[in-house]
Amino acid sequence: MLIRKAHLYRLYPTPEQAATLWAWIGAVRCVYNLALEQRRDWYRPGRKFNVAT
């Protein structure tokens, strides 16, 4: 039997750290949305996506 556990942590960043985190979050969101857009635009029936494509 596989037992999974999770730990929750709360962050209390300084204002400078919070600004850096928001910048990272914005960059990650941009890359994620770009990947979704590319997947949507390049989709064709029967075509498979993988890392090498």
C-alpha positions in Angstrom: 0.0 0.0 0.0 1.3 3.4 -1.0 0.9 6.1 1.7 1.1 9.7 0.5 1.7 12.6 2.8 1.7 16.3 2.2 3.2 19.1 4.1 1.9 22.7 4.0 4.2 25.6 4.5 3.4 29.2 4.8 5.8 31.8 3.4 6.3 35.2 4.9 8.5 37.0 2.4 10.0 40.4 2.9 8.7 43.0 0.4 11.8 42.6 -1.8 11.3 38.8 -1.8 7.6 39.2 -2.6 8.4 41.4 -5.6 10.9 38.8 -6.8 8.3 36.0 -6.4 5.7 38.0 -8.3 8.2 38.5 -11.1 8.9 34.7 -11.2 5.1 33.9 -11.1 4.5 36.2 -14.0 7.3 34.6 -16.1 6.1 31.1 -15.3 2.5 32.0 -16.2 3.7 33.5 -19.5 5.7 30.3 -20.4 2.7 28.1 -19.4 0.3 30.1 -21.5 2.6 30.1 -24.5 2.9 26.3 -24.3 -0.9 26.0 -24.2 -1.2 28.3 -27.2 1.4 26.4 -29.2 -0.3 23.1 -28.3 -3.7 24.5 -29.4 -2.4 26.0 -32.6 -0.3 23.0 -33.7 -2.8 20.3 -32.9 -3.8 18.0 -35.7 -5.8 14.8 -35.4 -3.5 11.8 -35.2 -0.4 13.9 -34.3 1.2 13.2 -30.9 3.2 15.6 -28.8 6.3 14.6 -26.9 9.5 16.3 -25.8 11.3 15.5 -29.1 8.7 17.1 -31.3 
